[in-house]
């Protein structure tokens, strides 16, 4: 009984931080990925090779992350175990061996067989047929939750795009009819006269009552003139005010169900589709680029949910939509810049960009931090005697085991910098410090100072409602989401040397610039001039260039961020360059995950001309927080000396990238640090769904109980009225007699 509590929704004690609106939002974003996870888990039974179909159960152990003994990924539920030595193997490794696919994990040695599986206690290789199928989730909780996900999404009017047969069964249940009526009332603000404002991540709600299907043509045409005026054809290849590419089959699907557009995106799409010839809508607006040098091993397609187009805005438009949020637009209208990190209205406009996979920048974040904690002198004083590895950004070579004082003292003084073999000052960065999960322990005052200013705390704080990592129960090992520090010298004088080469991350991140400095004993004018030149050559827009020139803000780092949807085109270009130079493409290596390349001017130009891919050229000044979506390729070049701090998080909007990148990373060589699932994304998805269902069930039960009490009260009053009437009749007849 106690074990089931960990895995099943509990309407009696729903999570105190989740309300109706947030629970529906989470279920809308995460529900379909839970279904994908369910399909993978069901697959384990069909793969099981033993004649013994008994499924063993392994209880969750407090503070232990269960890992596959082959690939070291986190075990979510089904896996196989040896009852002699305790060896465990995940679904993916089990399936690979069954197919005969050999992939070397870890160091090949005497203790492992040709598939990298550990040998048993008798020094013999494990036989798949003799391994026990084992589950971690107690009882039938996984299947019960799967059924509830479909049932509750149907009841609460939440779209579901999965192909599960369960989703078609729930409407047939007669006992759901009363609940459906109650919920319709809740969503329509009609229950007990209580006003409940439901915002379902729409751009601009056109109608408070949500309708899944059917509305009159008169209603459909009843949109404000303003919204039609906002729609203009885009002049850019990736413009958002053009209809999103749809195939012929998608187009037919769209027109077969008359739905009422729920938000600004739908209005824009519907008006554009009505105003252009049908054949134009069916033809992709964006030219399809054939990828000849990159073949995706792991394919995944989102079912039904169409990816929102990239949005390009003007301040005139956005001020009408978000009048109470101080903001501006950079990167020619693609990049949102929020001016006041403490503004309570920030979340709405942020979400409208974030759900499209677009980065965001928040300025003036450090105005309330303690500057005495975040400068080179303070770090040299507090940690100067500790040793750590450094990296020479000019060569990529490691400079091992150096007292950190040498790094920090060279931060603002050329003369104190470590020299290379030729006597030249090195361009250094501090590698992986503080190590692991030690930030809060090693730097407690700095940790609390940072947390109090981190913007959009619902997403970025460890306990934020919209940080799905916060949904993991306490008995699980928390994933290491930071904070992490990035400390490096500036490289404005070296245009093709990045501080951090092109890469992507499995989770979302916010990166805050807490300090920018120029060496005191160098030619500061020359450094500033070279930084301006780097910004001009980076493809930054006019407003960004004005910001650092006219307003005098000291530029710290130059970022190039690309949309996650463009990652494969970038891979294709980088592979093409290798082939052009006579190189050989290595299996199980990836040009982005390898972090071996910095996209300089000529490469960025080729990327745009040959693939139509244009990124976001961002200048990060002191106090700027850059939000990078999961799966978005990005690179960083420090123009001046920078101290940056980054915190990772898992947002509902980007959980699909986290989920599928975990699978993609399996194809990497074992030398990559990314190949194991340290994020525990399947557990995160499971418990986010469980918590959302707890809240929605609690709300539904509460209203069902209220209705039941009203009905029984009504019956009692009707019954007493009937008795009174009967007594009255008897009395009258007696009098007549």
C-alpha positions as CSV (number, residue, x, y, z in Angstrom):
1,X,0.0,0.0,0.0
2,X,2.7,2.5,1.0
3,X,4.8,1.6,-2.1
4,X,1.8,2.4,-4.4
5,X,1.5,5.9,-2.9
6,X,4.8,6.8,-4.6
7,X,3.4,5.9,-8.1
8,X,-0.3,6.7,-8.1
9,X,-2.1,10.1,-8.0
10,X,-3.5,11.0,-4.6
11,X,-6.5,13.3,-4.8
12,X,-6.7,13.4,-1.0
13,X,-3.4,15.2,-0.7
14,X,-2.7,17.0,-4.1
15,X,0.6,18.9,-4.5
16,X,0.0,22.3,-2.7
17,X,1.9,24.2,-5.5
18,X,-0.2,23.0,-8.4
19,X,-3.5,24.7,-9.3
20,X,-6.1,23.9,-12.0
21,X,-4.5,26.1,-14.6
22,X,-0.9,24.8,-14.1
23,X,-2.1,21.2,-14.0
24,X,-3.9,21.4,-17.3
25,X,-0.9,23.2,-18.8
26,X,1.5,20.5,-17.6
27,X,-0.8,17.7,-18.9
28,X,-1.2,19.4,-22.2
29,X,2.6,19.6,-22.7
30,X,3.7,16.3,-21.2
31,X,0.7,13.9,-21.7
32,X,1.7,12.7,-25.2
33,X,5.3,12.1,-24.1
34,X,4.0,10.0,-21.3
35,X,2.2,7.9,-23.9
36,X,5.5,7.5,-25.8
37,X,7.1,6.3,-22.6
38,X,4.2,3.9,-22.1
39,X,4.7,2.4,-25.5
40,X,8.5,1.9,-24.8
41,X,7.7,0.1,-21.5
42,X,5.1,-2.2,-23.1
43,X,7.7,-3.1,-25.6
44,X,9.7,-4.9,-22.9
45,X,7.2,-7.7,-22.6
46,X,7.5,-8.5,-26.3
47,X,11.3,-8.4,-26.2
48,X,11.6,-10.7,-23.2
49,X,13.4,-13.9,-24.3
50,X,12.9,-16.2,-21.2
51,X,10.2,-18.8,-21.1
52,X,9.5,-17.7,-17.5
53,X,7.1,-14.7,-17.8
54,X,7.2,-13.8,-14.1
55,X,8.0,-10.2,-13.6
56,X,10.1,-9.4,-10.5
57,X,9.8,-6.1,-8.6
58,X,12.6,-4.0,-7.3
59,X,11.7,-1.4,-4.7
60,X,13.0,2.2,-5.1
61,X,16.0,2.7,-2.7
62,X,16.2,6.1,-1.1
63,X,19.0,8.2,-2.6
64,X,20.1,5.6,-5.1
65,X,20.0,6.2,-8.9
66,X,19.4,2.8,-10.5
67,X,21.6,2.5,-13.6
68,X,22.2,0.1,-16.4
69,X,25.4,-1.8,-15.9
70,X,26.2,-1.5,-19.6
71,X,25.5,2.0,-20.7
72,X,25.0,3.7,-17.3
73,X,21.7,5.3,-18.2
74,X,19.0,5.7,-15.5
75,X,16.7,2.8,-15.2
76,X,13.1,4.0,-15.3
77,X,11.0,0.8,-14.9
78,X,11.4,-2.4,-16.9
79,X,14.8,-3.9,-17.1
80,X,16.5,-7.3,-16.8
81,X,18.5,-8.6,-13.9
82,X,20.7,-11.6,-13.2
83,X,19.5,-13.5,-10.0
84,X,23.0,-14.7,-9.3
85,X,25.2,-11.6,-9.4
86,X,22.7,-8.7,-9.6
87,X,23.8,-7.5,-13.0
88,X,21.1,-5.2,-14.6
89,X,20.6,-4.1,-18.2
90,X,18.2,-1.5,-19.7
91,X,15.6,-2.1,-22.4
92,X,17.8,-0.5,-25.1
93,X,20.9,-2.6,-24.4
94,X,18.8,-5.7,-24.1
95,X,17.2,-5.1,-27.5
96,X,20.5,-4.2,-29.2
97,X,22.1,-7.5,-28.1
98,X,19.0,-9.4,-29.2
99,X,19.5,-7.8,-32.7
100,X,23.2,-8.6,-32.6
101,X,24.3,-5.0,-32.7
102,X,27.7,-4.5,-31.0
103,X,28.5,-1.2,-29.3
104,X,31.5,-0.8,-27.0
105,X,30.6,0.9,-23.7
106,X,33.4,1.8,-21.3
107,X,36.8,0.3,-21.3
108,X,37.0,-3.2,-22.9
109,X,38.5,-5.6,-20.4
110,X,38.5,-9.0,-18.9
111,X,35.4,-8.4,-16.9
112,X,33.2,-7.8,-20.0
113,X,32.1,-9.7,-23.0
114,X,32.0,-8.5,-26.6
115,X,28.8,-6.5,-26.0
116,X,30.4,-4.7,-23.0
117,X,28.2,-6.7,-20.6
118,X,29.7,-7.5,-17.3
119,X,30.6,-11.2,-16.8
120,X,28.7,-13.2,-14.1
121,X,30.3,-14.4,-10.8
122,X,31.4,-17.6,-12.5
123,X,33.3,-15.6,-15.2
124,X,30.8,-16.7,-17.8
125,X,28.9,-14.3,-20.1
126,X,25.3,-13.6,-19.2
127,X,22.7,-15.4,-21.3
128,X,19.7,-13.2,-22.2
129,X,17.3,-16.1,-21.9
130,X,18.2,-16.5,-18.2
131,X,17.7,-12.9,-17.1
132,X,14.7,-11.9,-15.1
133,X,12.3,-9.2,-16.4
134,X,12.1,-6.7,-13.5
135,X,10.0,-3.6,-12.8
136,X,10.6,-0.7,-10.5
137,X,7.1,0.9,-10.6
138,X,4.9,-0.9,-8.0
139,X,2.0,-3.1,-9.1
140,X,-0.1,-2.0,-12.1
141,X,0.5,1.7,-11.4
142,X,2.1,2.5,-14.8
143,X,-0.9,1.1,-16.7
144,X,-3.4,2.7,-14.3
145,X,-1.7,6.0,-14.8
146,X,-1.8,5.5,-18.6
147,X,-5.5,4.9,-18.5
148,X,-6.1,8.0,-16.3
149,X,-4.0,10.2,-18.5
150,X,-6.4,9.6,-21.5
151,X,-9.5,9.8,-19.3
152,X,-8.6,13.0,-17.6
153,X,-7.4,14.7,-20.8
154,X,-10.8,13.9,-22.4
155,X,-12.7,15.1,-19.4
156,X,-10.8,18.3,-18.9
157,X,-10.8,19.2,-22.6
158,X,-7.1,18.8,-23.1
159,X,-5.9,18.0,-26.7
160,X,-4.2,14.6,-27.1
161,X,-2.4,13.6,-30.2
162,X,-1.2,10.1,-29.2
163,X,-2.2,7.0,-31.2
164,X,-3.1,5.1,-28.1
165,X,-6.4,3.0,-28.4
166,X,-7.2,4.0,-24.8
167,X,-7.8,7.6,-25.9
168,X,-10.8,6.5,-28.1
169,X,-12.4,4.4,-25.3
170,X,-12.9,7.0,-22.6
171,X,-15.8,8.9,-24.2
172,X,-17.9,5.7,-24.2
173,X,-17.9,5.4,-20.4
174,X,-21.4,6.4,-19.0
175,X,-20.0,7.4,-15.6
176,X,-17.9,10.1,-17.1
177,X,-20.9,12.0,-18.4
178,X,-21.8,13.7,-15.1
179,X,-18.1,14.5,-14.5
180,X,-17.8,16.0,-18.0
181,X,-20.8,18.3,-17.3
182,X,-19.3,19.4,-14.0
183,X,-15.9,20.1,-15.6
184,X,-17.6,22.0,-18.5
185,X,-19.1,24.2,-15.8
186,X,-15.7,24.7,-14.1
187,X,-14.0,25.7,-17.3
188,X,-16.9,28.0,-18.2
189,X,-16.7,29.8,-14.9
190,X,-20.2,28.7,-14.0
191,X,-19.7,26.6,-10.9
192,X,-21.1,28.2,-7.7
193,X,-20.6,31.6,-9.2
194,X,-16.9,31.4,-8.7
195,X,-14.8,33.1,-11.3
196,X,-11.9,30.9,-12.4
197,X,-9.8,32.4,-15.2
198,X,-8.3,29.7,-17.3
199,X,-5.4,30.7,-19.5
200,X,-4.3,27.8,-21.6
201,X,-1.0,29.2,-22.8
202,X,-2.8,31.1,-25.5
203,X,-1.4,34.2,-27.1
204,X,-4.6,36.1,-26.7
205,X,-7.7,34.3,-25.4
206,X,-10.5,35.0,-27.9
207,X,-13.2,33.4,-25.8
208,X,-13.2,32.2,-22.2
209,X,-15.3,29.1,-23.1
210,X,-13.2,26.5,-24.8
211,X,-14.8,24.5,-27.6
212,X,-13.1,21.5,-29.0
213,X,-15.2,21.2,-32.1
214,X,-17.9,23.0,-34.0
215,X,-18.8,26.7,-34.1
216,X,-20.9,28.7,-36.4
217,X,-19.3,30.5,-39.4
218,X,-20.6,33.7,-37.9
219,X,-18.7,33.1,-34.7
220,X,-15.6,32.1,-36.7
221,X,-15.6,35.4,-38.5
222,X,-16.1,37.5,-35.4
223,X,-12.4,38.5,-34.8
224,X,-11.2,42.0,-34.1
225,X,-9.9,44.2,-36.9
226,X,-6.7,44.6,-34.8
227,X,-5.8,41.0,-35.2
228,X,-6.3,41.0,-38.9
229,X,-4.1,44.2,-39.1
230,X,-1.4,42.4,-37.2
231,X,-1.1,39.8,-39.9
232,X,1.4,40.7,-42.6
233,X,3.4,38.5,-44.9
234,X,7.0,38.0,-43.7
235,X,9.9,39.1,-45.8
236,X,12.3,36.7,-44.1
237,X,12.7,33.0,-44.9
238,X,11.8,32.0,-41.4
239,X,9.2,34.7,-40.8
240,X,6.4,33.8,-38.4
241,X,3.7,35.7,-40.2
242,X,3.6,33.3,-43.0
243,X,1.6,30.1,-42.9
244,X,3.4,27.2,-41.3
245,X,4.5,24.5,-43.8
246,X,1.9,21.7,-44.0
247,X,1.8,18.7,-46.2
248,X,-1.2,17.9,-48.4
249,X,-2.5,15.3,-45.9
250,X,-2.1,17.7,-43.0
251,X,-4.0,20.3,-45.0
252,X,-6.9,17.9,-45.6
253,X,-7.0,17.0,-41.9
254,X,-7.1,20.6,-40.9
255,X,-10.1,21.4,-43.0
256,X,-12.0,18.3,-42.2
257,X,-12.7,19.4,-38.6
258,X,-14.1,22.9,-38.2
259,X,-12.5,24.2,-35.1
260,X,-12.6,27.6,-33.6
261,X,-9.1,29.2,-33.3
262,X,-8.1,29.4,-29.7
263,X,-5.3,31.9,-29.8
264,X,-3.4,34.5,-31.9
265,X,-1.4,31.8,-33.7
266,X,-4.5,30.1,-34.8
267,X,-6.1,33.3,-36.0
268,X,-3.0,34.2,-38.0
269,X,-2.8,30.7,-39.6
270,X,-6.6,30.6,-40.4
271,X,-6.7,34.1,-41.9
272,X,-3.6,33.5,-44.0
273,X,-4.8,30.1,-45.1
274,X,-8.2,31.7,-46.1
275,X,-6.5,34.5,-48.0
276,X,-4.1,32.5,-50.2
277,X,-4.8,29.9,-52.9
278,X,-5.1,26.4,-51.6
279,X,-2.1,25.1,-53.5
280,X,0.1,27.7,-51.8
281,X,-1.0,26.4,-48.3
282,X,-0.2,22.8,-49.3
283,X,3.2,23.7,-50.6
284,X,5.8,24.2,-47.9
285,X,6.8,27.9,-47.6
286,X,10.3,27.0,-46.4
287,X,12.4,25.3,-49.1
288,X,13.2,21.8,-48.3
289,X,17.0,21.3,-48.1
290,X,18.2,17.8,-48.9
291,X,20.7,16.6,-46.3
292,X,23.4,14.7,-48.1
293,X,26.0,14.5,-45.4
294,X,24.0,13.6,-42.3
295,X,21.6,10.7,-41.8
296,X,19.6,10.6,-38.6
297,X,19.9,7.2,-36.9
298,X,17.2,7.9,-34.4
299,X,14.0,9.3,-36.0
300,X,11.1,10.7,-34.0
301,X,8.1,12.6,-35.1
302,X,5.6,14.4,-32.9
303,X,2.2,13.0,-33.6
304,X,-0.4,15.6,-34.6
305,X,1.0,18.6,-32.8
306,X,2.2,21.0,-35.5
307,X,5.4,23.0,-34.5
308,X,4.6,26.6,-34.1
309,X,6.4,28.9,-36.6
310,X,9.2,31.2,-35.5
311,X,7.6,34.6,-34.5
312,X,8.9,37.9,-35.6
313,X,7.4,40.9,-33.8
314,X,7.5,44.7,-33.9
315,X,7.3,46.8,-30.7
316,X,4.1,48.4,-32.0
317,X,2.4,45.1,-32.2
318,X,3.7,43.6,-29.0
319,X,2.9,46.7,-26.9
320,X,-0.8,46.2,-27.8
321,X,-0.6,42.6,-26.8
322,X,1.5,43.0,-23.6
323,X,1.0,46.6,-22.5
324,X,2.2,46.1,-18.9
325,X,5.4,44.3,-19.7
326,X,8.6,46.5,-20.3
327,X,10.3,44.8,-23.3
328,X,11.9,45.4,-26.7
329,X,12.9,43.2,-29.7
330,X,16.4,42.4,-31.0
331,X,17.6,40.2,-33.9
332,X,15.2,41.9,-36.2
333,X,12.1,41.1,-34.1
334,X,13.0,37.5,-33.3
335,X,14.6,37.9,-29.9
336,X,12.5,39.1,-26.9
337,X,14.4,41.3,-24.5
338,X,12.7,41.8,-21.1
339,X,13.8,45.0,-19.3
340,X,12.5,44.5,-15.8
341,X,13.4,41.1,-14.3
342,X,11.0,41.6,-11.4
343,X,7.9,42.5,-13.5
344,X,5.1,40.1,-12.6
345,X,3.8,40.2,-16.2
346,X,7.0,38.8,-17.7
347,X,5.8,35.2,-17.8
348,X,3.1,35.5,-20.4
349,X,5.2,37.1,-23.1
350,X,8.1,34.8,-22.2
351,X,5.9,31.7,-22.6
352,X,4.7,32.9,-26.0
353,X,8.3,33.0,-27.3
354,X,9.5,29.9,-25.3
355,X,6.8,27.6,-26.7
356,X,8.2,28.3,-30.2
357,X,11.7,27.3,-29.1
358,X,13.0,30.8,-29.3
359,X,15.7,32.1,-26.9
360,X,14.9,35.1,-24.6
361,X,17.2,37.7,-22.9
362,X,16.4,39.4,-19.6
363,X,18.4,42.5,-18.7
364,X,19.3,44.2,-15.4
365,X,19.2,40.9,-13.5
366,X,22.3,41.8,-11.3
367,X,21.1,45.1,-10.0
368,X,20.3,43.6,-6.7
369,X,23.2,41.2,-6.2
370,X,26.2,41.9,-4.0
371,X,29.0,42.9,-6.3
372,X,31.7,42.2,-3.7
373,X,30.9,38.5,-4.1
374,X,31.3,38.3,-7.9
375,X,34.7,39.7,-8.9
376,X,38.1,38.2,-9.6
377,X,39.6,39.6,-6.4
378,X,37.0,37.9,-4.2
379,X,37.4,34.5,-5.9
380,X,41.2,34.8,-5.7
381,X,40.9,35.6,-2.0
382,X,38.4,32.9,-1.2
383,X,39.7,30.0,-3.4
384,X,43.1,31.1,-4.6
385,X,45.0,28.2,-3.0
386,X,42.7,25.5,-4.4
387,X,43.9,23.6,-7.5
388,X,41.9,23.1,-10.7
389,X,42.3,22.3,-14.4
390,X,42.4,25.2,-16.9
391,X,41.9,25.1,-20.7
392,X,43.8,27.1,-23.2
393,X,41.1,28.3,-25.6
394,X,43.7,29.0,-28.3
395,X,44.6,25.4,-28.6
396,X,42.0,23.5,-26.7
397,X,44.7,21.9,-24.6
398,X,44.4,21.2,-20.9
399,X,46.5,23.0,-18.3
400,X,46.1,20.6,-15.4
401,X,46.1,21.1,-11.6
402,X,46.9,24.9,-11.3
403,X,46.4,27.0,-8.2
404,X,43.3,29.1,-9.1
405,X,45.0,32.2,-7.9
406,X,47.1,32.2,-11.1
407,X,43.9,32.2,-13.1
408,X,42.1,34.9,-11.1
409,X,45.1,37.2,-10.9
410,X,45.5,37.1,-14.7
411,X,41.8,37.9,-15.1
412,X,42.4,41.7,-15.1
413,X,46.2,41.7,-15.6
414,X,48.0,40.5,-18.7
415,X,51.3,40.5,-16.9
416,X,50.1,37.9,-14.4
417,X,48.8,35.5,-16.9
418,X,50.3,32.0,-17.4
419,X,52.4,31.8,-20.5
420,X,52.5,29.1,-23.2
421,X,55.7,27.4,-24.6
422,X,56.4,30.5,-26.8
423,X,56.1,32.9,-23.8
424,X,52.7,34.2,-24.9
425,X,49.9,34.8,-22.4
426,X,47.4,32.1,-22.6
427,X,43.7,32.6,-23.3
428,X,42.4,30.6,-20.4
429,X,39.1,29.3,-19.0
430,X,38.4,27.6,-15.7
431,X,37.2,24.1,-16.3
432,X,34.3,22.6,-14.5
433,X,34.5,24.6,-11.3
434,X,33.0,24.3,-8.8
435,X,32.9,20.5,-9.5
436,X,29.8,18.5,-9.7
437,X,26.9,19.5,-7.4
438,X,29.1,21.4,-5.0
439,X,28.0,25.0,-5.8
440,X,25.5,25.5,-3.0
441,X,27.9,23.8,-0.5
442,X,31.1,25.5,-1.6
443,X,29.7,28.9,-2.3
444,X,26.6,29.2,0.0
445,X,26.5,33.0,0.1
446,X,26.9,33.3,-3.6
447,X,24.2,30.7,-4.2
448,X,21.6,32.5,-2.1
449,X,22.7,35.8,-3.7
450,X,22.1,34.4,-7.2
451,X,18.8,32.6,-6.4
452,X,17.2,35.8,-5.1
453,X,17.7,37.6,-8.5
454,X,17.2,34.7,-10.9
455,X,14.3,35.8,-13.3
456,X,11.2,33.8,-14.1
457,X,11.6,31.8,-10.9
458,X,8.6,29.5,-11.7
459,X,10.9,28.0,-14.4
460,X,14.4,28.6,-13.1
461,X,14.2,27.8,-9.3
462,X,14.7,24.2,-8.2
463,X,11.3,24.3,-6.6
464,X,9.6,26.3,-9.4
465,X,6.1,25.0,-10.5
466,X,7.1,25.0,-14.1
467,X,10.5,23.4,-13.6
468,X,9.5,19.8,-14.1
469,X,12.6,18.6,-12.2
470,X,10.9,19.8,-9.1
471,X,8.2,17.1,-9.5
472,X,10.7,14.3,-8.6
473,X,9.8,12.8,-5.2
474,X,12.4,13.3,-2.4
475,X,13.5,9.6,-2.5
476,X,15.0,10.1,-6.0
477,X,18.5,11.4,-6.6
478,X,18.1,15.0,-7.8
479,X,19.6,15.6,-11.3
480,X,22.5,18.0,-11.3
481,X,21.0,21.1,-12.7
482,X,23.6,23.5,-11.4
483,X,24.3,26.3,-10.8
484,X,27.6,26.0,-12.8
485,X,30.1,28.8,-13.3
486,X,31.8,29.7,-16.6
487,X,34.9,31.8,-16.1
488,X,37.1,32.8,-19.0
489,X,39.3,35.5,-20.4
490,X,38.1,37.6,-23.3
491,X,39.0,36.7,-26.9
492,X,38.0,39.8,-28.9
493,X,41.5,39.8,-30.6
494,X,41.0,36.2,-31.9
495,X,37.9,36.2,-34.2
496,X,37.8,32.5,-34.9
497,X,38.4,31.2,-31.4
498,X,35.3,30.5,-29.4
499,X,35.3,30.3,-25.6
500,X,32.7,27.5,-25.9
501,X,32.4,25.7,-29.2
502,X,29.0,24.9,-30.9
503,X,27.1,22.4,-28.8
504,X,23.6,21.7,-27.4
505,X,22.3,20.7,-24.0
506,X,19.7,18.2,-23.0
507,X,17.9,20.6,-20.7
508,X,16.9,24.3,-20.8
509,X,19.3,26.8,-19.2
510,X,19.5,30.4,-18.1
511,X,23.0,32.0,-18.2
512,X,23.6,35.1,-16.2
513,X,26.5,37.5,-16.8
514,X,27.6,38.7,-13.3
515,X,31.0,40.3,-14.1
516,X,32.7,41.8,-17.2
517,X,36.2,43.2,-17.1
518,X,39.1,44.5,-19.3
519,X,42.8,44.0,-18.3
520,X,44.0,47.1,-16.5
521,X,47.5,46.8,-17.9
522,X,46.5,46.5,-21.6
523,X,45.3,48.8,-24.3
524,X,41.7,49.0,-23.3
525,X,40.8,51.2,-26.3
526,X,42.1,48.5,-28.6
527,X,40.1,45.8,-26.8
528,X,36.9,47.8,-27.0
529,X,37.5,48.6,-30.7
530,X,38.1,44.9,-31.5
531,X,35.0,43.9,-29.5
532,X,32.9,46.4,-31.6
533,X,34.4,44.9,-34.7
534,X,33.5,41.4,-33.6
535,X,29.9,42.5,-32.9
536,X,29.6,44.1,-36.3
537,X,31.0,40.9,-38.0
538,X,28.8,38.6,-36.0
539,X,25.7,39.7,-37.8
540,X,24.1,41.5,-34.8
541,X,21.2,43.8,-35.7
542,X,21.3,47.6,-35.5
543,X,19.6,47.8,-32.1
544,X,22.2,45.5,-30.5
545,X,25.1,47.5,-32.0
546,X,23.6,50.8,-30.8
547,X,23.1,49.3,-27.3
548,X,26.9,48.7,-26.8
549,X,28.1,51.8,-28.7
550,X,25.6,54.6,-27.8
551,X,24.5,53.4,-24.4
552,X,28.0,52.5,-23.2
553,X,27.1,49.0,-21.9
554,X,30.3,46.9,-21.8
555,X,29.7,43.8,-23.9
556,X,30.8,40.6,-22.2
557,X,30.1,37.6,-24.5
558,X,28.9,37.1,-28.1
559,X,26.4,34.2,-28.5
560,X,25.1,32.5,-31.6
561,X,22.0,30.4,-30.8
562,X,20.2,28.4,-33.4
563,X,16.7,26.9,-33.4
564,X,16.6,23.3,-32.3
565,X,14.7,22.5,-35.5
566,X,17.8,23.6,-37.6
567,X,20.3,21.3,-35.8
568,X,20.4,18.6,-38.5
569,X,21.1,21.2,-41.2
570,X,24.0,22.5,-39.2
571,X,25.3,18.9,-38.8
572,X,25.0,18.4,-42.6
573,X,27.1,21.5,-43.2
574,X,29.8,20.6,-40.7
575,X,30.0,17.1,-42.1
576,X,30.2,18.6,-45.6
577,X,33.1,20.7,-44.6
578,X,35.0,17.7,-43.2
579,X,34.5,15.8,-46.5
580,X,35.6,18.9,-48.5
581,X,38.8,19.0,-46.6
582,X,39.5,15.3,-47.3
583,X,38.5,14.1,-43.9
584,X,36.6,11.0,-42.9
585,X,33.3,10.9,-41.1
586,X,33.6,8.8,-37.9
587,X,30.7,6.6,-36.8
588,X,29.1,7.4,-33.4
589,X,30.5,10.9,-33.6
590,X,28.3,14.0,-34.0
591,X,29.7,17.4,-35.2
592,X,27.6,19.3,-32.6
593,X,28.0,16.9,-29.7
594,X,31.7,16.7,-30.3
595,X,32.0,20.4,-29.5
596,X,34.9,20.6,-32.0
597,X,33.7,23.5,-34.1
598,X,33.1,27.2,-33.8
599,X,31.0,28.7,-36.6
600,X,33.0,31.7,-37.8
601,X,31.8,34.3,-40.3
602,X,32.4,32.3,-43.5
603,X,30.7,29.2,-42.0
604,X,27.7,31.2,-40.8
605,X,27.4,32.7,-44.3
606,X,27.4,29.2,-45.9
607,X,24.8,28.1,-43.4
608,X,22.5,30.9,-44.4
609,X,23.1,30.6,-48.2
610,X,23.1,26.9,-48.6
611,X,20.5,25.9,-45.9
612,X,18.5,29.1,-45.2
613,X,19.5,28.8,-41.5
614,X,19.9,32.1,-39.6
615,X,20.6,32.1,-35.9
616,X,20.3,34.7,-33.2
617,X,23.4,36.8,-32.8
618,X,23.2,38.0,-29.2
619,X,25.5,40.3,-27.2
620,X,25.4,39.5,-23.5
621,X,26.3,42.5,-21.3
622,X,26.7,42.6,-17.5
623,X,23.4,41.8,-15.9
624,X,21.9,40.0,-18.9
625,X,20.4,36.5,-18.5
626,X,20.2,34.5,-21.7
627,X,17.6,31.7,-21.8
628,X,18.6,28.8,-24.1
629,X,16.0,26.2,-25.0
630,X,16.9,22.5,-24.7
631,X,18.2,21.1,-28.0
632,X,19.1,24.5,-29.4
633,X,22.7,24.5,-30.8
634,X,24.7,27.5,-29.5
635,X,28.3,28.8,-29.2
636,X,29.8,31.5,-27.0
637,X,32.8,33.8,-27.5
638,X,33.9,36.0,-24.6
639,X,34.8,39.5,-25.9
640,X,36.0,40.6,-22.6
641,X,36.8,38.7,-19.3
642,X,33.6,37.2,-18.0
643,X,32.2,35.5,-15.0
644,X,28.9,33.8,-15.9
645,X,26.7,31.5,-13.8
646,X,24.2,29.1,-15.4
647,X,21.3,27.2,-14.0
648,X,19.6,24.3,-15.9
649,X,15.9,23.6,-15.7
650,X,13.3,21.4,-17.5
651,X,10.4,23.3,-18.9
652,X,7.1,21.7,-20.0
653,X,7.4,23.4,-23.4
654,X,10.7,21.7,-24.2
655,X,10.3,18.4,-22.5
656,X,10.1,16.7,-26.0
657,X,13.7,17.7,-26.7
658,X,14.9,16.4,-23.4
659,X,13.0,13.1,-24.0
660,X,14.3,12.5,-27.5
661,X,17.8,13.8,-27.0
662,X,18.2,11.2,-24.3
663,X,17.6,8.6,-26.9
664,X,19.8,10.4,-29.5
665,X,22.7,10.5,-27.1
666,X,22.8,6.7,-27.0
667,X,24.3,6.8,-30.5
668,X,27.3,8.8,-29.4
669,X,30.7,7.2,-28.7
670,X,31.3,6.4,-25.0
671,X,33.9,9.2,-24.8
672,X,31.0,11.7,-24.7
673,X,29.9,12.9,-21.3
674,X,26.4,13.2,-22.7
675,X,25.7,9.5,-23.4
676,X,24.0,8.7,-20.1
677,X,20.7,9.9,-18.9
678,X,21.6,11.9,-15.8
679,X,18.5,14.0,-16.2
680,X,16.1,11.0,-15.4
681,X,13.7,12.5,-17.9
682,X,11.3,9.5,-17.8
683,X,10.9,9.8,-14.1
684,X,10.4,13.5,-14.4
685,X,7.6,13.0,-17.0
686,X,6.0,10.3,-14.9
687,X,5.8,12.3,-11.7
688,X,4.7,15.5,-13.5
689,X,1.8,13.6,-15.0
690,X,1.0,12.0,-11.6
691,X,1.0,15.3,-9.7
692,X,-1.2,17.0,-12.4
693,X,-3.7,14.2,-12.2
694,X,-3.8,14.4,-8.4
695,X,-4.8,18.1,-8.6
696,X,-7.4,17.6,-11.3
697,X,-8.9,14.6,-9.6
698,X,-9.1,16.6,-6.3
699,X,-10.9,19.5,-8.0
700,X,-13.3,17.2,-9.9
701,X,-14.1,15.2,-6.7
702,X,-14.7,18.3,-4.7
703,X,-17.3,19.6,-7.2
704,X,-18.9,16.2,-7.6
705,X,-19.3,16.0,-3.8
706,X,-20.9,19.5,-3.8
707,X,-23.3,18.5,-6.5
708,X,-24.1,15.2,-4.7
709,X,-24.9,17.1,-1.5
710,X,-27.1,19.6,-3.4
711,X,-28.9,16.8,-5.1
712,X,-29.5,14.9,-1.8
713,X,-30.6,18.1,-0.1
714,X,-33.0,18.8,-3.0
715,X,-34.4,15.2,-2.7
716,X,-34.9,15.7,1.1
717,X,-36.7,19.0,0.6
718,X,-38.9,17.5,-2.1
719,X,-39.6,14.5,0.1
720,X,-40.7,16.7,3.1
721,X,-42.8,18.8,0.7
722,X,-44.5,15.7,-0.5
723,X,-45.2,14.6,3.1
724,X,-46.6,18.1,4.0
725,X,-48.8,17.9,1.0
726,X,-50.1,14.5,1.9
727,X,-50.8,15.6,5.5
728,X,-52.6,18.6,4.2
729,X,-54.8,16.5,2.0
730,X,-55.7,14.2,4.9
731,X,-56.5,17.2,7.1
732,X,-58.8,18.6,4.4
733,X,-60.7,15.3,4.0
734,X,-61.2,15.0,7.8
735,X,-62.7,18.5,7.9
736,X,-65.0,17.6,5.0
737,X,-66.1,14.5,6.8
